[in-house]
Amino acid sequence: MPQAPRNKFAVNASYSFFFEPGTLTLGATYVWRDKAYANIFSRSYNQSPQWDQIDLRANWNSQDGRYAIIGYVKNVADTEGYDAAVAASNRNRNPAIASDNFSNGALNLGLTPPRTYGVELQYKFF
């Protein structure tokens, strides 16, 4: 099946620490995705390579549940992955021009996002 890897593995772990002022939860996720092909033909020029990624998250919630602070880092190692591969076509895709019906050999790869990080603050009014 196009763009569907044969294997994908994901594991998630989290642990919560309970304190008087609130709860701190730390979490980590690891994802590995096998190579995938752009179409039904499993040829090397239609292949996006395998990749893996680690994400981290910290979540603090106040005892009364009104405040929360969330911090995260996605793709901690800043690894480069490709989640799609599509053979590039020639020029205008005009079926009247014979050469436009063939791939030019180029491959468009969709990159996974680079390392991203952030903080989220939440407050519940009610």
Sequence and secondary structure as in RCSB ss.txt:
>XXXX:A:sequence
MPQAPRNKFAVNASYSFFFEPGTLTLGATYVWRDKAYANIFSRSYNQSPQWDQIDLRANWNSQDGRYAIIGYVKN
VADTEGYDAAVAASNRNRNPAIASDNFSNGALNLGLTPPRTYGVELQYKFF
>XXXX:A:secstr
 TT  S EEEEEEEEEEE SSEEEEEEEEEEEE  EESSSS  GGGEE  EEEEEEEEEEEETTSSEEEEEEEES
TT    EEEEEEEE TT  TTSGGGGSEEEEEEEEE    EEEEEEEE   
